[in-house]
Amino acid sequence: MSLLESIHKGKRQSPPRLLIYGVEGVGKSTLGANAPKPIFVPTEDGLDRIDCESFPLCRTFEDVTNCLATLNNEEHSYQTVVFDSLDWCEKLIFAHVCKVFGAKHIEKVDGGYGRGYEHALTYWHQII
């Protein structure tokens, strides 16, 4: 088979990925709650006043990955995954990297010089 025969033609179907950034209280989570059939992956406490469905509060990176694995592996009707919030998820990732490397701070991981942040990217890619 020639490589020319394997050329893809037309549009590709893939879901959109959006990042909404803004200060506290401007309506980011409310917007997410109005997306098509949303499920929240909460990494911070702040959904009290929003009518939505959510997993229990994620306190570790493993909690986050368990939520995503559940959505990936089990039958459900959700169409939108909403992280609330990514900056708190980053804290969970940094804590996980520190735990893996036995460091007290992300900047001390694997000898420093930004290596902790590089290792954190591996975990960000798992989420994305």
C-alpha positions as CSV (number, residue, x, y, z in Angstrom):
1,M,0.0,0.0,0.0
2,S,1.3,3.4,-1.0
3,L,1.5,6.1,1.6
4,L,-0.5,8.3,-0.7
5,E,-3.4,5.8,-0.3
6,S,-3.4,6.5,3.5
7,I,-3.9,10.3,3.2
8,H,-6.8,11.5,5.3
9,K,-9.4,13.7,3.6
10,G,-11.9,16.0,5.2
11,K,-12.5,17.2,8.7
12,R,-11.5,15.2,11.7
13,Q,-13.9,14.7,14.6
14,S,-12.4,15.7,17.9
15,P,-13.9,17.4,20.9
16,P,-12.9,21.0,21.7
17,R,-10.6,21.7,24.6
18,L,-11.1,25.1,26.2
19,L,-9.3,26.8,29.0
20,I,-11.2,29.6,30.7
21,Y,-9.1,31.9,32.8
22,G,-10.2,34.6,35.1
23,V,-10.3,36.0,38.6
24,E,-12.3,34.3,41.3
25,G,-16.1,34.8,41.1
26,V,-16.5,35.9,37.5
27,G,-18.5,32.8,36.5
28,K,-16.0,30.3,35.1
29,S,-17.5,27.3,37.0
30,T,-21.1,28.5,36.2
31,L,-20.2,28.6,32.5
32,G,-18.8,25.0,32.9
33,A,-22.0,23.9,34.6
34,N,-23.9,25.1,31.6
35,A,-21.9,23.1,29.1
36,P,-23.4,19.9,27.6
37,K,-23.9,17.3,30.3
38,P,-21.0,18.4,32.5
39,I,-19.2,16.5,35.2
40,F,-16.8,18.4,37.5
41,V,-13.5,17.2,38.7
42,P,-13.1,19.4,41.7
43,T,-9.6,20.1,43.0
44,E,-10.7,23.0,45.2
45,D,-13.7,23.7,47.4
46,G,-15.9,26.1,45.5
47,L,-18.9,24.4,44.0
48,D,-21.3,24.9,46.9
49,R,-23.5,27.5,45.1
50,I,-23.5,25.8,41.7
51,D,-26.1,23.2,40.7
52,C,-23.9,20.6,39.1
53,E,-22.7,17.0,39.3
54,S,-19.2,16.4,40.6
55,F,-16.8,13.8,41.8
56,P,-15.7,14.1,45.5
57,L,-13.1,16.7,46.1
58,C,-9.7,15.5,44.7
59,R,-7.0,15.9,47.4
60,T,-4.3,14.0,45.5
61,F,-3.1,13.6,41.9
62,E,-4.3,10.0,42.2
63,D,-7.8,11.2,43.0
64,V,-7.7,13.2,39.8
65,T,-6.5,10.3,37.7
66,N,-9.1,8.0,39.3
67,C,-11.9,10.4,38.2
68,L,-10.6,10.5,34.6
69,A,-10.1,6.7,34.5
70,T,-13.7,6.2,35.7
71,L,-14.9,8.4,32.9
72,N,-12.7,6.7,30.4
73,N,-13.5,3.1,31.4
74,E,-17.1,3.2,32.6
75,E,-20.4,3.8,30.8
76,H,-21.9,7.3,31.4
77,S,-23.8,10.1,29.8
78,Y,-21.5,13.0,30.5
79,Q,-20.3,15.0,27.6
80,T,-18.1,17.6,29.2
81,V,-15.4,17.3,31.8
82,V,-14.8,20.5,33.9
83,F,-11.7,20.9,36.1
84,D,-12.3,23.3,38.9
85,S,-9.6,24.4,38.9
86,L,-6.4,23.8,37.0
87,D,-4.3,26.0,39.2
88,W,-5.2,23.8,42.2
89,C,-4.7,20.7,40.1
90,E,-1.2,22.0,39.5
91,K,-0.6,22.0,43.2
92,L,-1.7,18.3,43.4
93,I,0.7,17.5,40.5
94,F,3.6,19.3,42.2
95,A,2.9,17.5,45.5
96,H,2.9,14.2,43.6
97,V,6.2,14.9,41.9
98,C,7.7,15.8,45.3
99,K,6.4,12.6,46.8
100,V,7.8,10.5,44.0
101,F,11.2,12.1,44.3
102,G,11.2,12.6,48.1
103,A,11.6,16.3,47.8
104,K,10.0,19.0,50.0
105,H,9.5,21.5,47.2
106,I,9.1,21.3,43.4
107,E,12.3,23.3,42.8
108,K,14.3,20.8,44.8
109,V,13.1,17.7,42.8
110,D,15.8,15.7,41.0
111,G,18.6,18.1,41.8
112,G,16.7,21.3,41.0
113,Y,17.4,23.5,38.0
114,G,13.8,23.2,36.8
115,R,13.7,19.4,36.7
116,G,10.7,19.3,39.0
117,Y,8.7,21.3,36.6
118,E,9.9,19.1,33.7
119,H,8.7,16.0,35.6
120,A,5.4,17.7,36.3
121,L,4.8,18.1,32.6
122,T,4.6,14.3,32.3
123,Y,1.7,14.3,34.7
124,W,0.0,17.2,32.9
125,H,0.2,15.2,29.7
126,Q,-1.6,12.3,31.4
127,I,-4.4,14.6,32.3
128,I,-4.7,16.2,28.9
